[in-house]
Structure formats: C-alpha cells, structure tokens
Amino acid sequence: MLEPAIPADDAQRVDDLCRLQVLDTEPEGRFDRITRTAARTFAVPIALVSLVDTDRQWFKSRLGLDATETPRRLSFCAHAILDEGAFVIPDAAADPRFADHPAVTGAPHVRFYAGMPLHGAAGHRVGTLCLVDHRPRTFGPGDEQALADLAGWAELELNVYTIGQATAVAREKEERLQAVLDTAGDGVVTLGVDGRIVLVNPAASQMFGRAAGALVGTPVMDLVAPAARAEVRAFMAELAARPRGVAASVRRELACLRADGTPFSAEIVVTRMRGTAASGYTTVVRDISERKKVERMKNEFIATVSHELRTPLTSVRGSLGLLLGGAAGEIPSRARGLLDIATSNCDRLVRLINDMLDIEKIESGNVRFDLAPQALVPLVRQAMAATDSFAQQFQVRYVLRPDAVDGRVLADADRLTQVVVNLLSNAAKFSPAGGEVEVGIGWLPGTVRRLRLWIGDRGPGIPQAFRDRMFSRFLQADGSDARSKPGTGLGLAISKAIVERLGGRIGFADRAGGGTEFFVELPALAPPGALPAAAGEVLVCEDDPVIAALVCRLLEQGGLRADVAPTAAEARRLLAAHPYRAMTLDLGLPDEDGLSLLRALRAEPATARLPVVVLTARAAPEGVDAAAFGAHDWLSKPIDGERLLATVRRALHGPRGERPVVLHVEDDADLVRVVGAVLEDSAETVHAGSLAQARGLLAERPFALILLDMQLPDGDASGLLAALPARNAATPVVIFSGSEVAADVAAQVKNALVKSRTSSGQLLALLHRLMGPAPGKLP
C-alpha cells in the first residue's frame, strides 16, 4: 500500500483549513445537498466532502458511509490533495499502489475513486469532494468537468459563512471589542480625519475628567497643553502624509490637560487607521504622572546618595592609597595583603556606585558632555594601556591593527574612553587564555563621513536567547556565568547611552571563525589640516617686537614658554584656541585699548579668571589697586626682569613666591586630611569648613587655587563662585564634589571632578597643571 506524501506547505495548508472553522462541526444541509447531487449525477453509492487534517481525514458531509473520519495515512483524499485536478483510480484492486489497501480488501470495498481538491481562503488544498464505487469504472473528461463544478460549489460553501453565522460572529467581535475598551486601563480615543473625537472609553473619560458625551465632537487639541500642540500638529501631519493603506503610528510623551486645566504627563501612541481612504486615527493614552513623580523622587535619592556615599568612599580609598604608598611607614606583608583586599573591594564598590549614577544621569540627559575634536587612535591606545593590566589577569593581550584609520570625531574624550575601556574589558573577560583581542578603526563602506571602531574577541560568542537583551542593565550572558566574571552588568548599558548621546550607534556581530565583534559607529570630522605648533603657557600681548622678544626671553629663563600676540584681535584668537595659564598685557595696542580688552576678557567665562599682568609705559593710577581693573598686578616699563618673573610666578603659584597655597573648602574632616597628605610635598593647604569661613579667607589673602565642595553645611557653593573677592577673581577653581554639577556651574571653573571617580594621582596632576610647578621645581 502506498501511503500519501506530506506536501511541503502542509503547515500552512492545515492553518488554512483551521481558519475555515468547520472541523468537528455538526452536519449542515448546505453540504449534504452537494453530496446527494454528486451521488445522483454519477450514480455512485458513496459521496463525501472530506477535509484532510494533520493526521486524519474528517468528513464534513458523508453519503453512504458510517465512519466520520479515518487515519490520514489510509486516506485516498490525502493523495488527491497533492496535485491540482482530479485524482482518479479506475480499479483499485488492479492498481499496485492500492491493491492491498484495507479499504479495498475489506469494507467499504473501494474499487473506483475520483477526488477533486477543495481550496481554503489562502489557496491551499484543504480537502476534496470525492466519489467512491464498489465496482470499476471509467471517468472521462466530461465527468471531470462535472466533478469540478460540484467541487466549486462545495468550495464556495466552505469559505462563506451563512448570514446567521456572519451576523453572530460580527456581534461577538463587537462585544469583545467593547469589553476590551470598557475594561482597558489605558485611555482609548478615536479621531476623525478632522481631528475631532469620535469615541472614548471609560478610562479616557476618567483620565481627562470629562463625560464621554462631552468629549465626543471636541477637537483633540483641547486635550493637549498649549506648549505641546505644535508637536502634535507636526506628527499628525506626518501620519497623514504616509501612503494610504499602510499602517503608521508614532509614540510620544507630552503634557495633556484635565477638565480643570491641570496638566498631566501622558504617553500616547497615535495610529492612523488603515483603509483605502483616510478614516481617522486611534490614540492610546497612558497617564504617567505617577511614574514621573517616582522618577523625580529616584533622581533626588540618587543625588543624595551620590554625595553621602562618594565623600566617605573617597576618604577611605585615599587613606588606603596613602598607607600602601608608605605614608605611615613600612607595612608588614600580612597587613599589606589585607589592605590590598580592602582597596580592591573599595574600588569595586566605587565602580558600582559610579555605574549606577552614570546610567541614570546619561539616559536622563543630565550629564554634561565636553565635546571637542578627538583623534581615535591615540584615544584607543590610551584605553588599551589603561586596561592592559586587567587583560593580563586573563592572559589576554590587545592588538591594534596596523591599518587603523586615525580619523577624528566630535566627542567627549573621557566618556568615549569609558566606552572603549568597557568593550576592551568585556572582550578580555570572555577571551580564552593566551588569546588576542583585536582592535580596528576604519571608514564605513560607501562613505567617509562615519568611522567604525571595532573590538573583536575569540570567546564563546553570545547565546541567541540573550542577544536582544545585550545592552540591558545588570545582565550578563547567564546567571551562572555572571558570577564567574567580574563586573556590574552595567558597562554595555552605559556604553550604549554614551554612544547614542554622541550621535552614534553601538552593536555586535559574530566573527568569522568564532567569537564576537562589538562596534561603535560615530560621525567623522573632516581630516584636519596642518596641526599648529604647541602653544605656550603665557600669552604676551605686546605690539613692539623688541619688547615682546625680551619678555619671552625673561619668561623662558624662568622655565615658562610664551607666545606673542601683537594685537588685541590676535590675542582673542589665541586665547580661544588655547587655555593659557597667564597673560602679560600692554595697554597701548594698535587696534584696541588694553583696558578695554581686559574688561572684555573678564566678561567671558573662559577668560574671566585668567591671571593678567599689565605691562605698560603708563604709570598705575595713584591709590588704585590693579585688582580694580581686573589685573593681577601692574608693572611699568622699562622692564625689571626679576620683578616681571616674580610677578608672573605669583600669578601662577600664589603671592608667597614659595609654595602655592590651596584653599580647600570641604566639610568632611577625613577628606581634608587625605587631600592635605596628597598635596603636602607640592602645596600648602588652607582649610575652610563652611561658606562663611571660605568667604573670610578669600577676602583676606590670594590663593593659587581653590578646591571646592559644592554641598556645605551653610548652603550651596554656587553663590561663592559668582562673588569671588577681587584679589581671588582670577584664581583657578576646581570643583571636587560628591556629584556632577550643572553645565552652567561647570563653565565657571577650570574643572569639575567627582570624588569617587578621581584618584589621588589624577587630582594631584590636575592641580599641578593649574598651579604650575613650585619654585625650585620649575622645568
């Protein structure tokens, strides 16, 4: 016996059959009339409407047969659905395919069979109209056409509901839809093409505080806060412009209005209804006021935690570093081991806190990005060097491809370095011992305007089930593996947030030969022209070339490099291009009076605190301090070389001419001791524990630098920045606080550091750069 083959489209065929909704239903006269007509037309004892399911054939109508179904493997109809047209067996007993079939050798004693396929709505062959006789017979072309006509009748009945059924189904669908609308927690509002409300559900009525009858016919703009109406008009116009017949939707967060005019935050999804003609819009509205409130509370909590945790952690880490560095003498080996453990876990806790705060702030847009042109190759090399010791733990080494393109991007160097370090660390963790992590930089195909940085490993790859969650928070490839690999599970989420803020894209792909390749794509800057020569530390603004050369030579003898600007315009250009540490200024410039230039510099945030030494033939006004003009000092020509150098040094290091004096404004006594110990070989520190103490000290004496915590017992230190006394108006300020500061505050200072993210070495290097070397240690 030949069993029927399974067609290639069998799954779709069975799905087409099930959508007809006739399997296992009661007998119906409309189908029985067909089988009776077929039996009379062909004078056969058996006529069937047979439907071939997954593993059976089931008879929707049967004439002359008691069975309601038979196994598919024994079904003649399962053969008939394999091809279009009639499937005819003139004499089954003489056909070697079916001679031993149990339905041929036994009841119902099939000798003749003719079946014509029936099709579902999707065109698949779902069953047959078939004829069976107990004796052999022929079946000519006219017979096939007559059977095809009857099959078309049966096919029509299969695919068309009765009017009663159609009405019942429509009513059921309408009732279900209404039940969904009535019980939905989100508001549902349908709009006509004119933007007026056609229908609202109870949730929407409650959300907007208006009865459904009052809302119907109202322009939807009446429900939107005035500030958001332009945005709504814009995306509604965008939806209307999409091709007809194509579904289109947008999702937005905006402010809506309640009946009393009170605004509330809402998330809306507007979908244009599909159809041959524009038929309106469906809008789903979700009140997210409570979520926004929780987010504000969370942000306030994070701000508090950042200050309260970062300050003591900085003290702990700094103290441990000093102990390990020998500040308290030789450490016994057993004690050193314990200190190493404490340092390692302190760093781990700091990283976790920083990562948690980073991801929240970056995603909420509250982190200031200092964007500047950045060459990728040196940045990548620096990141590789910074993580090399980490990679050595896993016996992995980094390799930068020699064909790496040294393109430039507009980026925050620190944040982009953070991304590269995260990707390098991940690649090292999941690489086999003795392996290499390959790093490359190239142009994206087809363009020279986007750069692609990629980092490839030869690790086990990323499981398929994990891929769509790759950049989620606190996740690694699986629970057991996460415990064996160091990290917070936040690195990739932070990297994604940073890259997207930089206008780029981050992703990953499998590598040929095994492993994973992570990539970062960023908009590229045009290749730079010739790089300018390295700028000096002091700008000499002097139009007389002989005097300018003399001043430069005197400064160079004191270990300071100098550049010359012969005009006020050139001074402005150089100051904009390079952060000079001090400036000498002649008042008799050819294009602008020097005092006018000085006033303009003090009005610009970037140069407001630049130390300026007036060097001019004019005598200083009697009884007037140089600070009244915004100058550090006023020297008259002819030039006294020793006095000039001493004055510039004081501008850089403070007035004592010995060690620079730093004012450390901080209320945490432990951190004051740690910073004092870090700076003890290079500067004198004076401590102020409150704003009031700081104001008193700043009014009494000048300082080389101010190290400032923003949150103090008697208030926020922003007011101190805005009102520095004249004698310290040019003193560089470094914020050293528990949390990041706003962009407008950061713009007023030389640098803004976060305590837990800054090591003692980094702090010391920055302060040296801003204060200059101490006397006796000049380069």
JOHU-V981956 format. One record per residue. N is the residue number from 0. RES is the residue in one small letter. SS is DSSP state (@ for helix, = for strand, . for the rest). PHI is phi as a letter, one per 30 degrees, with the letter a starting at -180 (* if undefined). OMEGA is omega in whole degrees, 0 to 359 (999 if undefined). Layout:
n	res	ss	phi	omega
N	RES	SS	PHI	OMEGA
N	RES	SS	PHI	OMEGA
//
This chain:
n	res	ss	phi	omega
0	m	.	*	179
1	l	.	d	177
2	e	.	d	183
3	p	.	d	175
4	a	.	d	176
5	i	.	c	181
6	p	.	d	183
7	a	.	d	183
8	d	.	c	190
9	d	@	d	180
10	a	@	d	179
11	q	@	d	180
12	r	@	d	180
13	v	@	d	177
14	d	@	d	177
15	d	@	d	179
16	l	@	d	183
17	c	@	d	180
18	r	@	d	177
19	l	.	d	177
20	q	.	h	179
21	v	.	c	180
22	l	.	e	176
23	d	.	i	174
24	t	.	c	180
25	e	.	d	176
26	p	.	e	180
27	e	.	b	182
28	g	@	d	183
29	r	@	d	175
30	f	@	d	180
31	d	@	d	178
32	r	@	d	180
33	i	@	d	182
34	t	@	d	177
35	r	@	d	179
36	t	@	d	180
37	a	@	d	180
38	a	@	d	180
39	r	@	d	184
40	t	@	d	186
41	f	@	c	178
42	a	.	h	178
43	v	.	c	180
44	p	.	d	185
45	i	=	b	173
46	a	=	b	188
47	l	=	b	161
48	v	=	c	189
49	s	=	c	178
50	l	=	c	186
51	v	=	c	180
52	d	.	d	184
53	t	.	d	184
54	d	.	b	180
55	r	=	a	164
56	q	=	c	183
57	w	=	b	186
58	f	=	c	174
59	k	=	d	174
60	s	=	b	181
61	r	=	b	176
62	l	=	b	179
63	g	.	i	181
64	l	.	b	181
65	d	.	d	185
66	a	.	d	177
67	t	.	c	179
68	e	=	a	175
69	t	=	b	177
70	p	=	d	181
71	r	@	d	183
72	r	@	d	178
73	l	@	c	188
74	s	.	d	170
75	f	.	d	182
76	c	@	d	178
77	a	@	d	172
78	h	@	d	185
79	a	@	d	183
80	i	.	d	182
81	l	.	d	182
82	d	.	b	173
83	e	.	d	179
84	g	.	i	184
85	a	=	d	172
86	f	=	c	189
87	v	=	b	173
88	i	=	c	182
89	p	.	d	180
90	d	.	b	184
91	a	@	d	182
92	a	@	d	180
93	a	@	c	181
94	d	.	c	183
95	p	.	d	179
96	r	.	d	189
97	f	.	b	186
98	a	.	e	181
99	d	.	c	180
100	h	.	d	182
101	p	@	d	178
102	a	@	d	177
103	v	@	c	181
104	t	@	d	179
105	g	.	b	181
106	a	.	e	7
107	p	.	c	174
108	h	.	i	180
109	v	.	d	173
110	r	.	c	179
111	f	=	c	177
112	y	=	b	172
113	a	=	b	181
114	g	=	b	178
115	m	=	c	184
116	p	=	d	172
117	l	=	c	186
118	h	=	c	173
119	g	.	d	183
120	a	.	d	181
121	a	.	d	176
122	g	.	j	179
123	h	.	d	179
124	r	=	d	188
125	v	=	c	181
126	g	=	l	182
127	t	=	b	158
128	l	=	c	188
129	c	=	b	179
130	l	=	c	179
131	v	=	b	176
132	d	=	b	180
133	h	.	d	180
134	r	.	b	178
135	p	.	d	176
136	r	.	a	178
137	t	.	c	183
138	f	.	b	186
139	g	.	d	180
140	p	@	e	178
141	g	@	d	177
142	d	@	d	180
143	e	@	d	181
144	q	@	d	179
145	a	@	d	179
146	l	@	d	178
147	a	@	d	179
148	d	@	d	179
149	l	@	d	178
150	a	@	d	176
151	g	@	d	176
152	w	@	d	180
153	a	@	d	180
154	e	@	d	178
155	l	@	d	180
156	e	@	d	179
157	l	@	d	189
158	n	@	c	181
159	v	.	b	174
160	y	.	d	167
161	t	.	d	180
162	i	@	e	180
163	g	@	d	179
164	q	@	d	181
165	a	@	e	179
166	t	@	d	181
167	a	@	d	180
168	v	@	d	180
169	a	@	d	180
170	r	@	d	180
171	e	@	d	179
172	k	@	d	180
173	e	@	d	179
174	e	@	d	179
175	r	@	d	180
176	l	@	d	180
177	q	@	d	178
178	a	@	d	178
179	v	@	d	180
180	l	@	d	184
181	d	@	d	185
182	t	@	c	182
183	a	.	d	177
184	g	.	d	178
185	d	.	c	176
186	g	=	d	176
187	v	=	b	182
188	v	=	b	174
189	t	=	c	184
190	l	=	b	171
191	g	.	d	181
192	v	.	d	179
193	d	.	d	178
194	g	.	i	177
195	r	=	c	185
196	i	=	d	179
197	v	=	c	184
198	l	=	a	174
199	v	=	b	175
200	n	.	c	182
201	p	@	e	181
202	a	@	d	179
203	a	@	d	179
204	s	@	e	180
205	q	@	d	183
206	m	@	d	182
207	f	@	d	177
208	g	.	i	180
209	r	.	b	177
210	a	.	d	181
211	a	@	e	180
212	g	@	d	180
213	a	@	d	182
214	l	@	d	182
215	v	.	d	181
216	g	.	j	180
217	t	.	d	173
218	p	=	d	184
219	v	@	d	181
220	m	@	d	178
221	d	@	d	180
222	l	@	c	184
223	v	=	c	178
224	a	.	d	184
225	p	@	e	183
226	a	@	d	183
227	a	@	c	187
228	r	@	d	179
229	a	@	d	179
230	e	@	d	180
231	v	@	d	179
232	r	@	e	183
233	a	@	d	183
234	f	@	d	173
235	m	@	d	177
236	a	@	d	178
237	e	@	d	178
238	l	@	d	182
239	a	@	d	182
240	a	@	d	179
241	r	.	d	180
242	p	.	e	180
243	r	.	d	180
244	g	.	i	180
245	v	.	c	179
246	a	.	d	180
247	a	=	b	180
248	s	=	b	175
249	v	=	b	177
250	r	=	b	181
251	r	=	b	166
252	e	=	c	180
253	l	=	a	181
254	a	=	c	176
255	c	=	c	184
256	l	=	b	171
257	r	.	d	184
258	a	.	e	181
259	d	.	d	179
260	g	.	i	179
261	t	.	d	179
262	p	=	d	173
263	f	=	b	181
264	s	=	d	181
265	a	=	b	170
266	e	=	c	183
267	i	=	b	171
268	v	=	b	181
269	v	=	c	181
270	t	=	b	175
271	r	=	d	181
272	m	.	d	180
273	r	.	d	178
274	g	.	l	180
275	t	.	d	175
276	a	.	b	179
277	a	.	d	185
278	s	.	b	176
279	g	.	j	188
280	y	=	b	171
281	t	=	c	182
282	t	=	b	174
283	v	=	c	185
284	v	=	c	177
285	r	=	b	178
286	d	=	d	182
287	i	.	c	180
288	s	@	e	182
289	e	@	d	179
290	r	@	d	178
291	k	@	d	178
292	k	@	d	179
293	v	@	d	179
294	e	@	d	178
295	r	@	d	179
296	m	@	d	180
297	k	@	d	180
298	n	@	d	177
299	e	@	d	178
300	f	@	d	180
301	i	@	d	179
302	a	@	d	179
303	t	@	d	181
304	v	@	d	183
305	s	@	e	180
306	h	@	d	186
307	e	@	d	180
308	l	@	c	186
309	r	@	d	182
310	t	@	d	178
311	p	@	d	178
312	l	@	d	177
313	t	@	d	178
314	s	@	d	181
315	v	@	d	183
316	r	@	d	179
317	g	@	d	179
318	s	@	d	178
319	l	@	d	179
320	g	@	d	179
321	l	@	d	179
322	l	@	d	180
323	l	@	d	178
324	g	.	d	176
325	g	.	j	182
326	a	.	d	181
327	a	.	c	180
328	g	.	j	182
329	e	.	d	180
330	i	.	c	176
331	p	.	e	186
332	s	@	d	180
333	r	@	d	179
334	a	@	d	178
335	r	@	d	179
336	g	@	d	178
337	l	@	d	178
338	l	@	d	177
339	d	@	d	178
340	i	@	d	180
341	a	@	d	180
342	t	@	d	181
343	s	@	d	182
344	n	@	d	173
345	c	@	d	177
346	d	@	d	179
347	r	@	d	179
348	l	@	d	178
349	v	@	d	180
350	r	@	d	180
351	l	@	d	180
352	i	@	d	180
353	n	@	d	180
354	d	@	d	180
355	m	@	d	181
356	l	@	d	180
357	d	@	d	186
358	i	@	d	179
359	e	@	d	185
360	k	@	d	181
361	i	@	d	183
362	e	@	d	180
363	s	@	d	178
364	g	.	i	183
365	n	.	c	179
366	v	.	c	179
367	r	.	d	177
368	f	.	c	177
369	d	.	d	186
370	l	.	d	179
371	a	=	a	176
372	p	=	e	185
373	q	=	b	174
374	a	=	d	187
375	l	@	d	187
376	v	@	e	178
377	p	@	d	178
378	l	@	d	180
379	v	@	d	179
380	r	@	d	179
381	q	@	d	179
382	a	@	d	178
383	m	@	d	179
384	a	@	d	182
385	a	@	d	183
386	t	@	c	183
387	d	@	d	180
388	s	@	d	176
389	f	@	d	181
390	a	@	d	181
391	q	@	d	176
392	q	@	e	183
393	f	.	c	181
394	q	.	h	181
395	v	.	b	176
396	r	=	b	180
397	y	=	c	179
398	v	=	b	175
399	l	=	c	181
400	r	.	e	182
401	p	.	d	180
402	d	.	c	180
403	a	.	e	182
404	v	.	d	180
405	d	.	d	177
406	g	.	d	181
407	r	=	c	176
408	v	=	b	174
409	l	=	c	188
410	a	=	a	168
411	d	.	d	188
412	a	@	e	181
413	d	@	d	182
414	r	@	d	179
415	l	@	d	175
416	t	@	d	178
417	q	@	e	178
418	v	@	d	183
419	v	@	d	178
420	v	@	d	178
421	n	@	e	182
422	l	@	d	177
423	l	@	d	181
424	s	@	d	178
425	n	@	d	182
426	a	@	d	179
427	a	@	d	182
428	k	@	d	187
429	f	.	c	177
430	s	.	c	176
431	p	.	d	179
432	a	.	e	181
433	g	.	i	184
434	g	.	d	179
435	e	=	b	171
436	v	=	c	185
437	e	=	c	181
438	v	=	b	179
439	g	=	b	176
440	i	=	b	180
441	g	=	a	175
442	w	=	d	173
443	l	.	d	181
444	p	.	e	174
445	g	.	i	181
446	t	.	a	173
447	v	.	c	182
448	r	.	c	178
449	r	=	b	179
450	l	=	c	179
451	r	=	b	173
452	l	=	c	181
453	w	=	b	181
454	i	=	b	186
455	g	=	c	177
456	d	.	b	177
457	r	.	c	181
458	g	.	d	184
459	p	.	d	183
460	g	.	i	184
461	i	.	c	179
462	p	.	e	183
463	q	@	e	184
464	a	@	d	185
465	f	@	c	193
466	r	@	d	183
467	d	@	d	177
468	r	@	c	189
469	m	.	e	184
470	f	.	c	176
471	s	.	d	184
472	r	.	d	172
473	f	.	h	183
474	l	.	b	166
475	q	.	b	193
476	a	.	e	171
477	d	.	a	187
478	g	@	e	182
479	s	@	d	181
480	d	@	d	181
481	a	@	e	182
482	r	@	d	182
483	s	@	c	181
484	k	.	c	180
485	p	.	d	177
486	g	.	k	182
487	t	.	c	186
488	g	.	i	180
489	l	.	c	188
490	g	@	e	183
491	l	@	d	178
492	a	@	d	177
493	i	@	d	181
494	s	@	d	180
495	k	@	d	180
496	a	@	d	180
497	i	@	d	183
498	v	@	d	180
499	e	@	d	175
500	r	@	d	179
501	l	.	d	179
502	g	.	i	183
503	g	.	c	182
504	r	=	b	178
505	i	=	b	180
506	g	=	a	180
507	f	=	a	179
508	a	=	a	175
509	d	=	d	177
510	r	.	c	174
511	a	.	d	182
512	g	.	j	177
513	g	.	j	179
514	g	.	j	185
515	t	=	b	176
516	e	=	b	173
517	f	=	c	181
518	f	=	b	174
519	v	=	b	178
520	e	=	c	183
521	l	=	b	174
522	p	=	d	183
523	a	=	c	172
524	l	.	c	177
525	a	.	d	180
526	p	.	e	182
527	p	.	d	174
528	g	.	d	180
529	a	.	d	181
530	l	.	d	178
531	p	.	d	177
532	a	.	d	181
533	a	.	e	182
534	a	.	d	181
535	g	.	d	181
536	e	.	c	183
537	v	=	b	176
538	l	=	c	179
539	v	=	c	180
540	c	=	c	189
541	e	.	a	183
542	d	.	d	179
543	d	.	d	186
544	p	@	d	180
545	v	@	d	180
546	i	@	d	179
547	a	@	e	179
548	a	@	d	179
549	l	@	d	180
550	v	@	d	180
551	c	@	d	181
552	r	@	d	178
553	l	@	d	180
554	l	@	d	180
555	e	@	d	177
556	q	@	d	177
557	g	.	d	177
558	g	.	i	182
559	l	.	c	175
560	r	.	d	185
561	a	=	b	172
562	d	=	c	184
563	v	=	c	172
564	a	=	b	183
565	p	.	d	181
566	t	.	b	177
567	a	@	d	181
568	a	@	d	179
569	e	@	d	177
570	a	@	d	179
571	r	@	d	181
572	r	@	d	181
573	l	@	d	179
574	l	@	d	178
575	a	@	d	184
576	a	@	c	186
577	h	.	b	180
578	p	.	d	179
579	y	.	d	181
580	r	.	c	179
581	a	=	a	183
582	m	=	a	168
583	t	=	c	189
584	l	=	b	170
585	d	.	d	183
586	l	.	d	183
587	g	=	c	180
588	l	.	d	185
589	p	.	d	186
590	d	.	c	182
591	e	.	a	177
592	d	=	d	184
593	g	@	d	180
594	l	@	d	176
595	s	@	d	177
596	l	@	d	181
597	l	@	d	178
598	r	@	d	180
599	a	@	d	179
600	l	@	d	181
601	r	@	d	180
602	a	@	d	180
603	e	.	c	181
604	p	.	e	185
605	a	.	d	183
606	t	.	b	185
607	a	.	d	183
608	r	.	c	177
609	l	.	d	177
610	p	=	d	181
611	v	=	b	176
612	v	=	c	178
613	v	=	d	182
614	l	=	b	191
615	t	=	b	177
616	a	.	d	179
617	r	.	d	175
618	a	.	d	178
619	a	.	d	178
620	p	.	e	185
621	e	.	d	176
622	g	.	i	181
623	v	.	c	179
624	d	.	d	179
625	a	@	e	182
626	a	@	d	180
627	a	@	d	177
628	f	@	c	183
629	g	.	i	181
630	a	.	c	177
631	h	.	d	178
632	d	=	a	182
633	w	=	b	179
634	l	=	c	179
635	s	=	c	174
636	k	.	d	4
637	p	.	d	191
638	i	.	d	169
639	d	.	c	187
640	g	@	e	182
641	e	@	d	181
642	r	@	d	179
643	l	@	d	182
644	l	@	d	180
645	a	@	d	181
646	t	@	d	179
647	v	@	d	178
648	r	@	d	178
649	r	@	d	178
650	a	@	d	181
651	l	@	d	190
652	h	@	c	185
653	g	.	j	190
654	p	.	d	188
655	r	.	d	179
656	g	.	i	179
657	e	.	c	177
658	r	.	c	177
659	p	=	d	180
660	v	=	c	181
661	v	=	c	173
662	l	=	c	180
663	h	=	c	181
664	v	=	c	188
665	e	.	a	182
666	d	.	c	180
667	d	.	c	186
668	a	@	d	180
669	d	@	d	180
670	l	@	d	177
671	v	@	d	179
672	r	@	d	181
673	v	@	d	180
674	v	@	d	177
675	g	@	e	179
676	a	@	d	179
677	v	@	d	185
678	l	@	c	191
679	e	.	d	180
680	d	.	d	187
681	s	.	b	182
682	a	=	a	172
683	e	=	c	180
684	t	=	c	175
685	v	=	c	188
686	h	=	c	170
687	a	=	b	184
688	g	.	c	182
689	s	.	a	177
690	l	@	d	181
691	a	@	d	178
692	q	@	d	181
693	a	@	d	180
694	r	@	d	179
695	g	@	d	180
696	l	@	d	181
697	l	@	d	178
698	a	@	d	185
699	e	@	d	190
700	r	.	a	176
701	p	.	d	178
702	f	.	b	177
703	a	.	d	182
704	l	=	a	177
705	i	=	c	176
706	l	=	c	198
707	l	=	b	168
708	d	.	d	186
709	m	.	d	183
710	q	=	c	184
711	l	=	b	186
712	p	.	e	183
713	d	.	c	173
714	g	=	k	178
715	d	=	d	186
716	a	.	d	180
717	s	@	e	180
718	g	@	d	178
719	l	@	d	180
720	l	@	d	185
721	a	@	d	185
722	a	.	b	177
723	l	.	d	178
724	p	.	e	186
725	a	@	e	184
726	r	@	d	177
727	n	@	b	182
728	a	.	d	182
729	a	.	c	182
730	t	.	d	178
731	p	=	d	181
732	v	=	c	174
733	v	=	c	175
734	i	=	d	179
735	f	=	b	192
736	s	=	b	184
737	g	.	d	181
738	s	.	b	180
739	e	.	d	183
740	v	.	c	180
741	a	.	d	185
742	a	@	d	182
743	d	@	d	177
744	v	@	d	181
745	a	@	d	181
746	a	.	d	182
747	q	.	d	187
748	v	.	b	180
749	k	.	d	180
750	n	=	a	178
751	a	=	b	184
752	l	=	c	173
753	v	=	c	189
754	k	@	e	188
755	s	@	d	182
756	r	@	c	185
757	t	.	b	178
758	s	.	d	179
759	s	@	d	180
760	g	@	d	179
761	q	@	d	179
762	l	@	d	182
763	l	@	d	180
764	a	@	d	180
765	l	@	d	181
766	l	@	d	176
767	h	@	d	182
768	r	@	d	182
769	l	@	d	183
770	m	@	d	187
771	g	.	i	180
772	p	.	d	178
773	a	.	d	177
774	p	.	e	183
775	g	.	i	180
776	k	.	b	180
777	l	.	d	180
778	p	.	d	999
//
